[in-house]
Amino acid sequence: MALPFRRESEETDRLLALSDGVIAIAITLLVLEITVPEVPAGTPPSVVAGLVFEQWHEYLGYMLSFLVIGLYWMLHRRIFVHIEVHDRGIVWLNLLFLLLVAFVPYGTSVFSTYPNRFGVSFIAAVLALTGFSLAALWIYAARKQLIEEGIASRAVGIQAARFLASPIVFASSIAVASVNPVWAMLTWVFLIPINGALNSRLAERLEDESNV
């Protein structure tokens, strides 16, 4: 007999277990996209080293996707720290997020194979859509009042801004890539100070609330 949805709504452990499993597999698949250059036997080590270093775009794609998926995992975890119960909307939005996370290794492969305007735009679009789906999950939970009581609307807003920051940077880099793909990749560096500032602001806000 199926569980009443009221009881299902309190069972978040399986949602987290599925999410952690999909994210772990996606991160693992990233390294498999790095190919080992094939060279004839007896090739001088200097030639092999040169071929390995020519794969810089594969290393960049791996590190970028690994770090971004790791960031999204931390944000996803924070969502479910505050969610007390969930509904079917949460389930479907979480599945959408996982669908996009599982697609990141393919986006990384496209970028590694074609590190040009198309490749940069493609990986940026994949990472942007993944981030927007995570932001939608948090905004939906907040509007449906599925998060724990006691979190002020200001803290909810700062958290939403933190969820939206990364995908907005990636979406903006698509426009920059149409001019120069190298400049577009440089815009991704802004993810570090932006996320750091928002995280500090959120920590300050939550500390202020705990002292009230």
N, C-alpha and C positions, 0 to 999 in steps of 0.2 A: 504494500500500500504506500502510495506516495506521501511524503511528509507534507503537512500543511505549510503553505509558504510563510506563515508567521514564524514557524520554527526554522525554515530554510533561511530566512532573512537574518537570523542570528548566527548562522554558520559561515563565518568568514575564513576559517582555517583552510578550507578546500580551495577557495578563491586565491588565497595567498600561495598555497602550495603549487597550484597550476601556474600562477604567474611567475613564481621563482624558478620553476622548472623550465618554462619557455624562455625566460630571460637568460638563464644559465646556458641553455643549448645555443641560443643566438650568439652569445659572447664567445662560446667555444668554436662555433662555425667560422667566426671572423678570421681566426688564425689559419684556417684551412684554405683561405683565399690567397694566402701568400705562397707563390709558386717558387720552387727551387730551380734556378737556371740550369739548363742542360748544356754541357760542354763536352767535347771529345776528350777521351783519355789522353793524358800527357799535356794538357793545356797548362801553361804557366800560371802559378798562383795569382800573379798580378792581374791577369785577364779575368780570372774567376772573381776576384775581389771587385774589379770594375763592374762586372755584370751584376753582382749583388748590390752594389751601391746605386746602380741605375734603377733599382726597384724602389726608389724612395717613395714613389706615389703609393705603392702597396703598403709600406710601413705607415705612411701618413694616414691612409684610409683605415688601417687596422687600429691605430692609436686613437684617431678621432672617434670612430664608431664605438670602440671599447669604452672610452671615457664618457661619451654621451649616453650610451646604454646604462653605464654605471650610475650616472647622474639621474637618469630617468628612473632607475630602480630605487634609488634613495628617495626620490620624490614620491614614487608609487608607495613605498613603505610608509612614508609620512602620512599619506592619505588614509591608509588603513589603520594607522595608529589612532586617528581621530574619528574614524567611522565606527559607530556602535552597532548599527544594523544596516542592511542594504535591501534594495528592491531589485526588480528585474532590469530597471534602467542601468543600475550599477553593474549588473552582470554583463549586459550587452556592451556597455561602454568599455568595460575591462577587457572583454574579448576583442573589441576593435583595437584597443591599445596593443594587445598581444599579437594580433594579426600584423600590425605594422612593425612591431619589434622583430618578429620572425622574418620580415622582409628586408631588414637592415643589412644582413650579410650579402644579399643580392645587390642592393644599392652600393655597398662597398666594393663589390666585384666590378660593377660597371665603372665606378670611379677609378679603380686600380687599372682597369684595361684601357679606359679612355680619359686620362687626366686633363681633359680640355674643357671648353665651355659647357659642353653637354654633360660630361661626367661630373663636373663640379655642381652643376645645377641639379642633376639627378639625385646625387647623395644629399644635397641640401634640402631638396623637396621631400625626400623620404624621412629625414630626421626632423624636418619641420612638421610634417603631418603626424609623426609619432608624438612629438611634443604637444601639439594642439589636442590630440586625442586624450592625453593625460590631463591637460588643463580642463578639458570638457568634463572629465570624470570628477575633478575636484569641484568645479563650479556647479555641476549637477547635484553633487552630494550636499553642498552648502545650501543651494536653493530649496532642496527637498528636506532640509533640516535633518539630515542623516548623520551629521557629525555631532560629536559630544557637546553638551551644553557647557557654557563658560568661556567659549572662544569668542572674543569680541569681533564685531564685523570688520574692524580695522585690521586685525590680525588675519582674518579670512581674506581680505583684500590684498594684503601684502603677500600672502601665500599664493594667491591667484596670479599676482604679478610675477612671482618667482617661477611659476609654472609656465607662464607665457613668454618669459624673457628669452629662453633658448630658441624656441621655434620661431620667434619674431626675428632673431638674429639670422637664423638659417634662411628664412623666407626673404629677408632683405638681401642676403648674399646672392640670391638667384638673379636679382636685378643687376647687382655689381658684376656678376659673371658674364653678363651680356656685353660688358665693356672690356673687362679683363679678368680672366679666371684666377690669376695669381692674387689680385686685389681681393677677390671674393674669399679666397682661402684665408687671407690675412684678417678679414673681418671676424672670422671665427675665434680669434684670440680675445675678442671683447667678451666672450662667454665667461672668462675667468673673473674679471673685475665686476661684471654685472651680477653674476650669481653670488659672488662673495659679498657685495654690498647689500643685496636683498636678503641674504641669509643673516647677516649681522643685524639688519633692521628688524627682521622678524624675531630674532633672539631677544633684542632689546624690548620689543613690544610685548612678547610673552613674559619677560621678566617683570616688566612694569605691571602687567595684569596680575601676576602672582603676588605682587607686593600690595595690591589694593585690598 
